[in-house]
Amino acid sequence: MAAWLARVCTVMVALGLMAGAAHAQSDYPNRVIRIIVPVVPGGLADTLARAVAQQLSTSLNQQVIVENRAGGNFQIALNHVIGSPPDGYTLLVAQEGAIVLNPHLYKNLSYDPLKDLTPITGIAKVDQVLIANPSFPAKTVPELIALAKAKPNEIGFGAFGPGSTPHVYMEMLQHMAGLKFVPVQYKGAAPMLTDIVAGHVPVTFISLGQALPLYREGKVRILAVCTPERLALLPDVPTMAESLPGFQATAWHGLFAPPGTPLEIVAKINAEVRKMASDPSFQEKVIAPTHFRSLASTPAEFAAMLRSESAAWKKFTDDANLKID
Protein backbone atom coordinates (compact mmCIF):
# COMPACT_ATOMS: atom_id res chain seq x y z
CA MET A 1 0.00 0.00 0.00
CA ALA A 2 2.78 2.39 0.93
CA ALA A 3 4.61 1.64 -2.33
CA TRP A 4 1.42 2.25 -4.30
CA LEU A 5 0.87 5.61 -2.54
CA ALA A 6 4.47 6.58 -3.26
CA ARG A 7 3.99 5.86 -6.95
CA VAL A 8 0.77 7.89 -7.01
CA CYS A 9 2.52 10.82 -5.33
CA THR A 10 5.39 10.63 -7.80
CA VAL A 11 3.00 10.70 -10.76
CA MET A 12 1.05 13.61 -9.28
CA VAL A 13 4.22 15.61 -8.73
CA ALA A 14 5.34 14.92 -12.29
CA LEU A 15 1.96 15.94 -13.68
CA GLY A 16 2.07 19.08 -11.56
CA LEU A 17 5.50 20.02 -12.92
CA MET A 18 4.33 19.38 -16.48
CA ALA A 19 1.24 21.51 -15.92
CA GLY A 20 3.38 24.27 -14.42
CA ALA A 21 5.76 24.18 -17.39
CA ALA A 22 2.86 24.22 -19.84
CA HIS A 23 1.32 27.19 -18.03
CA ALA A 24 4.66 29.02 -18.07
CA GLN A 25 4.94 28.47 -21.80
CA SER A 26 1.35 29.56 -22.51
CA ASP A 27 1.90 32.61 -20.30
CA TYR A 28 5.13 33.55 -22.12
CA PRO A 29 6.34 36.22 -21.86
CA ASN A 30 5.38 37.61 -18.47
CA ARG A 31 8.59 39.48 -17.65
CA VAL A 32 11.51 41.29 -19.29
CA ILE A 33 13.35 39.48 -22.10
CA ARG A 34 17.09 40.10 -22.57
CA ILE A 35 18.87 39.86 -25.92
CA ILE A 36 22.61 39.33 -25.41
CA VAL A 37 24.95 40.71 -28.06
CA PRO A 38 28.62 39.60 -28.10
CA VAL A 39 29.95 42.94 -29.39
CA VAL A 40 30.14 46.54 -28.24
CA PRO A 41 27.22 48.91 -28.96
CA GLY A 42 26.99 50.43 -32.41
CA GLY A 43 28.01 47.49 -34.59
CA LEU A 44 25.92 45.55 -37.07
CA ALA A 45 24.93 42.83 -34.60
CA ASP A 46 23.92 45.52 -32.10
CA THR A 47 21.83 47.33 -34.73
CA LEU A 48 19.97 44.13 -35.61
CA ALA A 49 19.49 43.13 -31.99
CA ARG A 50 17.88 46.47 -31.21
CA ALA A 51 15.57 46.14 -34.23
CA VAL A 52 14.55 42.67 -33.04
CA ALA A 53 14.08 43.96 -29.49
CA GLN A 54 11.80 46.74 -30.69
CA GLN A 55 9.70 44.33 -32.75
CA LEU A 56 9.36 41.79 -29.94
CA SER A 57 8.56 44.49 -27.39
CA THR A 58 5.63 45.58 -29.53
CA SER A 59 4.35 42.21 -30.73
CA LEU A 60 4.76 40.37 -27.40
CA ASN A 61 3.62 43.34 -25.30
CA GLN A 62 6.63 42.91 -23.05
CA GLN A 63 9.83 44.87 -22.51
CA VAL A 64 12.82 43.50 -24.45
CA ILE A 65 16.24 44.94 -23.67
CA VAL A 66 19.63 44.55 -25.35
CA GLU A 67 22.64 43.72 -23.24
CA ASN A 68 26.13 43.97 -24.76
CA ARG A 69 28.66 41.42 -23.46
CA ALA A 70 31.74 41.84 -25.61
CA GLY A 71 35.03 40.04 -25.15
CA GLY A 72 36.80 36.76 -25.66
CA ASN A 73 36.01 36.74 -29.38
CA PHE A 74 32.30 36.21 -28.58
CA GLN A 75 32.95 33.55 -25.92
CA ILE A 76 31.86 35.62 -22.89
CA ALA A 77 28.40 36.22 -24.34
CA LEU A 78 27.92 32.67 -25.58
CA ASN A 79 28.95 31.13 -22.27
CA HIS A 80 26.44 33.38 -20.52
CA VAL A 81 23.56 32.43 -22.82
CA ILE A 82 24.39 28.71 -22.86
CA GLY A 83 24.32 28.72 -19.06
CA SER A 84 21.05 30.66 -18.79
CA PRO A 85 17.68 29.03 -17.99
CA PRO A 86 15.98 27.68 -21.15
CA ASP A 87 12.82 29.72 -20.60
CA GLY A 88 12.89 32.20 -23.50
CA TYR A 89 13.92 35.18 -21.35
CA THR A 90 17.56 35.17 -22.44
CA LEU A 91 18.26 35.25 -26.18
CA LEU A 92 21.39 35.79 -28.29
CA VAL A 93 22.03 37.68 -31.51
CA ALA A 94 25.33 36.44 -32.94
CA GLN A 95 27.27 36.38 -36.18
CA GLU A 96 28.83 33.52 -38.10
CA GLY A 97 32.20 33.85 -36.37
CA ALA A 98 30.74 33.00 -32.99
CA ILE A 99 28.70 30.03 -34.19
CA VAL A 100 30.32 28.23 -37.12
CA LEU A 101 33.90 29.52 -37.13
CA ASN A 102 35.14 29.65 -33.54
CA PRO A 103 34.72 25.90 -32.96
CA HIS A 104 37.27 25.27 -35.71
CA LEU A 105 39.65 28.07 -34.70
CA TYR A 106 39.99 27.36 -31.00
CA LYS A 107 41.51 24.07 -29.90
CA ASN A 108 39.99 24.16 -26.42
CA LEU A 109 36.63 25.89 -26.85
CA SER A 110 34.46 24.98 -23.86
CA TYR A 111 31.25 24.57 -25.87
CA ASP A 112 29.88 23.52 -29.25
CA PRO A 113 27.49 26.23 -30.50
CA LEU A 114 25.66 23.81 -32.82
CA LYS A 115 24.86 21.54 -29.87
CA ASP A 116 24.73 23.98 -26.98
CA LEU A 117 22.43 26.63 -28.48
CA THR A 118 18.90 26.48 -29.88
CA PRO A 119 18.69 28.14 -33.32
CA ILE A 120 15.58 30.31 -33.72
CA THR A 121 16.03 32.06 -37.07
CA GLY A 122 18.50 33.83 -39.29
CA ILE A 123 18.08 37.59 -39.32
CA ALA A 124 20.26 39.09 -42.06
CA LYS A 125 23.06 38.39 -44.49
CA VAL A 126 25.81 40.98 -44.82
CA ASP A 127 27.74 41.21 -48.09
CA GLN A 128 31.45 41.89 -47.74
CA VAL A 129 33.87 43.99 -49.82
CA LEU A 130 37.63 44.43 -49.99
CA ILE A 131 38.59 48.07 -49.52
CA ALA A 132 41.83 50.06 -49.67
CA ASN A 133 42.99 53.57 -48.94
CA PRO A 134 42.78 55.59 -52.20
CA SER A 135 46.51 56.33 -52.13
CA PHE A 136 47.45 52.66 -51.89
CA PRO A 137 49.31 51.73 -55.11
CA ALA A 138 47.28 48.56 -55.77
CA LYS A 139 44.05 49.56 -57.50
CA THR A 140 42.77 46.04 -58.25
CA VAL A 141 42.92 42.60 -56.67
CA PRO A 142 45.52 41.34 -59.21
CA GLU A 143 47.66 44.39 -58.43
CA LEU A 144 47.27 43.73 -54.70
CA ILE A 145 48.32 40.10 -55.17
CA ALA A 146 51.35 41.12 -57.24
CA LEU A 147 52.39 43.76 -54.71
CA ALA A 148 51.98 41.37 -51.77
CA LYS A 149 54.06 38.73 -53.51
CA ALA A 150 56.78 41.29 -54.10
CA LYS A 151 56.60 42.48 -50.48
CA PRO A 152 55.78 39.50 -48.24
CA ASN A 153 55.08 40.37 -44.59
CA GLU A 154 55.24 44.11 -45.36
CA ILE A 155 51.63 45.08 -46.15
CA GLY A 156 49.32 45.48 -43.16
CA PHE A 157 45.60 44.75 -43.04
CA GLY A 158 43.00 45.87 -40.52
CA ALA A 159 41.01 43.48 -38.33
CA PHE A 160 39.28 43.62 -34.96
CA GLY A 161 40.61 40.58 -33.18
CA PRO A 162 41.89 37.13 -34.17
CA GLY A 163 39.06 35.24 -35.81
CA SER A 164 37.11 38.40 -36.66
CA THR A 165 35.51 38.64 -40.08
CA PRO A 166 38.24 40.83 -41.67
CA HIS A 167 40.94 38.61 -40.20
CA VAL A 168 39.47 35.35 -41.48
CA TYR A 169 38.66 36.70 -44.94
CA MET A 170 42.19 38.04 -45.27
CA GLU A 171 43.44 34.60 -44.23
CA MET A 172 41.35 33.18 -47.07
CA LEU A 173 42.97 35.61 -49.51
CA GLN A 174 46.45 34.74 -48.24
CA HIS A 175 45.76 31.00 -48.42
CA MET A 176 44.24 31.05 -51.89
CA ALA A 177 46.83 33.39 -53.43
CA GLY A 178 49.91 32.30 -51.48
CA LEU A 179 50.47 35.67 -49.79
CA LYS A 180 51.68 36.98 -46.43
CA PHE A 181 50.19 40.15 -44.94
CA VAL A 182 50.64 41.61 -41.45
CA PRO A 183 47.51 41.80 -39.26
CA VAL A 184 46.87 45.05 -37.39
CA GLN A 185 44.26 44.45 -34.70
CA TYR A 186 41.70 46.98 -33.43
CA LYS A 187 38.98 46.95 -30.78
CA GLY A 188 36.24 47.42 -33.35
CA ALA A 189 35.34 48.34 -36.92
CA ALA A 190 35.16 52.10 -36.24
CA PRO A 191 38.82 52.64 -35.19
CA MET A 192 39.94 50.25 -37.93
CA LEU A 193 38.13 52.23 -40.62
CA THR A 194 39.50 55.48 -39.19
CA ASP A 195 43.02 54.20 -39.79
CA ILE A 196 42.15 52.88 -43.26
CA VAL A 197 40.86 56.33 -44.23
CA ALA A 198 43.94 57.98 -42.71
CA GLY A 199 46.22 55.63 -44.64
CA HIS A 200 47.85 54.08 -41.56
CA VAL A 201 46.69 50.61 -42.67
CA PRO A 202 46.06 50.08 -46.39
CA VAL A 203 43.48 47.30 -46.78
CA THR A 204 40.75 45.31 -45.07
CA PHE A 205 37.49 43.48 -45.62
CA ILE A 206 34.35 45.18 -44.33
CA SER A 207 30.59 45.05 -44.87
CA LEU A 208 29.11 46.69 -47.94
CA GLY A 209 26.93 48.96 -45.79
CA GLN A 210 29.94 50.25 -43.84
CA ALA A 211 32.06 50.75 -46.95
CA LEU A 212 29.58 52.55 -49.20
CA PRO A 213 29.44 55.95 -47.43
CA LEU A 214 33.25 56.11 -47.36
CA TYR A 215 33.45 54.97 -50.97
CA ARG A 216 30.97 57.60 -52.14
CA GLU A 217 32.95 60.31 -50.31
CA GLY A 218 36.16 59.13 -52.00
CA LYS A 219 37.73 58.09 -48.68
CA VAL A 220 38.24 54.43 -49.66
CA ARG A 221 38.43 52.42 -52.85
CA ILE A 222 36.44 49.20 -53.21
CA LEU A 223 38.75 46.73 -54.93
CA ALA A 224 36.22 43.89 -55.12
CA VAL A 225 32.91 42.58 -53.83
CA CYS A 226 32.81 39.14 -52.22
CA THR A 227 29.47 38.06 -53.69
CA PRO A 228 29.18 35.32 -56.35
CA GLU A 229 28.24 37.91 -58.99
CA ARG A 230 28.77 41.65 -59.41
CA LEU A 231 26.33 43.86 -57.56
CA ALA A 232 23.86 46.02 -59.47
CA LEU A 233 24.77 48.77 -57.02
CA LEU A 234 28.44 48.59 -58.09
CA PRO A 235 28.42 47.19 -61.63
CA ASP A 236 32.00 48.26 -62.40
CA VAL A 237 33.48 46.65 -59.30
CA PRO A 238 34.66 43.07 -59.98
CA THR A 239 34.05 40.13 -57.67
CA MET A 240 36.87 38.50 -55.73
CA ALA A 241 36.09 35.29 -57.62
CA GLU A 242 37.05 36.95 -60.91
CA SER A 243 40.63 37.00 -59.62
CA LEU A 244 40.44 34.03 -57.23
CA PRO A 245 37.83 31.51 -58.41
CA GLY A 246 35.82 30.14 -55.51
CA PHE A 247 36.40 33.10 -53.19
CA GLN A 248 33.13 34.12 -51.52
CA ALA A 249 32.51 35.85 -48.20
CA THR A 250 29.11 36.62 -46.74
CA ALA A 251 28.64 37.37 -43.06
CA TRP A 252 25.32 36.83 -41.32
CA HIS A 253 23.54 37.32 -38.01
CA GLY A 254 21.02 35.05 -36.34
CA LEU A 255 18.91 34.64 -33.22
CA PHE A 256 19.50 31.85 -30.68
CA ALA A 257 18.25 30.63 -27.31
CA PRO A 258 19.79 28.45 -24.57
CA PRO A 259 19.76 24.67 -25.07
CA GLY A 260 16.48 23.00 -24.17
CA THR A 261 14.27 26.04 -24.80
CA PRO A 262 10.70 24.74 -25.38
CA LEU A 263 9.70 24.43 -29.03
CA GLU A 264 6.54 26.46 -28.40
CA ILE A 265 8.58 29.44 -27.26
CA VAL A 266 11.05 29.06 -30.15
CA ALA A 267 8.16 28.95 -32.63
CA LYS A 268 6.55 32.04 -31.09
CA ILE A 269 9.73 34.11 -31.30
CA ASN A 270 10.49 32.79 -34.79
CA ALA A 271 7.07 33.86 -36.06
CA GLU A 272 7.50 37.38 -34.71
CA VAL A 273 10.98 37.85 -36.19
CA ARG A 274 9.84 36.56 -39.58
CA LYS A 275 6.92 38.98 -39.41
CA MET A 276 9.43 41.75 -38.71
CA ALA A 277 11.57 40.73 -41.70
CA SER A 278 8.64 41.19 -44.09
CA ASP A 279 7.52 44.49 -42.55
CA PRO A 280 8.03 47.39 -45.01
CA SER A 281 9.15 49.72 -42.22
CA PHE A 282 11.89 47.26 -41.18
CA GLN A 283 12.98 46.97 -44.79
CA GLU A 284 13.09 50.77 -45.08
CA LYS A 285 14.72 51.61 -41.75
CA VAL A 286 17.15 48.72 -41.26
CA ILE A 287 17.65 46.62 -44.39
CA ALA A 288 17.92 49.38 -47.01
CA PRO A 289 20.35 51.75 -45.20
CA THR A 290 22.69 48.93 -44.18
CA HIS A 291 22.36 46.92 -47.42
CA PHE A 292 21.57 43.78 -45.44
CA ARG A 293 19.66 40.92 -47.02
CA SER A 294 16.95 39.16 -45.03
CA LEU A 295 17.84 35.69 -43.70
CA ALA A 296 14.59 34.99 -41.88
CA SER A 297 13.81 31.28 -41.93
CA THR A 298 12.29 28.41 -39.97
CA PRO A 299 14.38 26.99 -37.10
CA ALA A 300 14.97 23.81 -39.12
CA GLU A 301 16.14 25.74 -42.19
CA PHE A 302 18.44 27.87 -40.06
CA ALA A 303 19.89 24.81 -38.31
CA ALA A 304 20.59 23.16 -41.68
CA MET A 305 22.40 26.29 -42.88
CA LEU A 306 24.52 26.30 -39.72
CA ARG A 307 25.59 22.69 -40.25
CA SER A 308 26.53 23.39 -43.87
CA GLU A 309 28.50 26.52 -43.03
CA SER A 310 30.27 24.82 -40.13
CA ALA A 311 31.46 22.03 -42.41
CA ALA A 312 32.75 24.54 -44.98
CA TRP A 313 34.64 26.55 -42.35
CA LYS A 314 36.13 23.38 -40.89
CA LYS A 315 37.52 22.44 -44.30
CA PHE A 316 39.02 25.90 -44.77
CA THR A 317 40.59 26.14 -41.30
CA ASP A 318 42.02 22.63 -41.68
CA ASP A 319 43.39 23.31 -45.18
CA ALA A 320 44.87 26.65 -44.13
CA ASN A 321 46.05 25.30 -40.76
CA LEU A 322 44.34 28.30 -39.16
CA LYS A 323 44.09 27.84 -35.41
CA ILE A 324 44.03 30.11 -32.35
CA ASP A 325 45.55 28.81 -29.12
C-alpha angles and dihedrals in degrees: 000000000000091000090050091051090049091054091048091051091049092052092047092051091049092049090048092053091048091050090048092051092047091050091049090052094046089047092050122164108028099144142029117310119212124209110201117210119194095213138064120273118280101040129113095266090049091050092052094044091054091049090051091046092053092049094048092045089057101039097041094039090229134109114263118189132189119229120192115214106173126175144077092056090291094316097111093057095042094049089051094051095042089054095047123102112274094237103113095255095103117053134169133220108197141162131233094269093063096046113031104015109042094061089062096041100049119063095201105033108160095220143032109230093203091057102029100049133058111230113223105173144318114256109190145348118224119207115219132217136191111236135185138187108267092240093055108115095228108083098173138032093256089052090049091051092049092048093047091050090051092047109034115188091006105092116077127212130197124242137154103230136331108297094021118137096260091046095051095043090051088050087054090052092048093047096047096044100034095243138145121214129170117244117226109195126212135182092244147346095273098062090040092055090045089059093044090054091046091051096241090122117025108207145019144149117253139161119283091239092055094045101047100071091049091045093051090050090051093244095121137020120228106222096182145345119237097219123111091250135023116278120247086224091059106025094164095052112092125224122250087241091064087068099026111029111221096024110135130153126182122161122204143185128217143178123247141176133203118280114279096026107159115262091232091060092044090051092049094052092042092054092051095048092048088050088052092050091058094044111113092219091056090049090050099042103035113013100043100046093046096038091231121157120222116255098178111148145145117284090251093051091048092049091051090051090051092053092049094048092046091055092049093050091047090055092049096046090047094048092046093040087230111168137150118212 
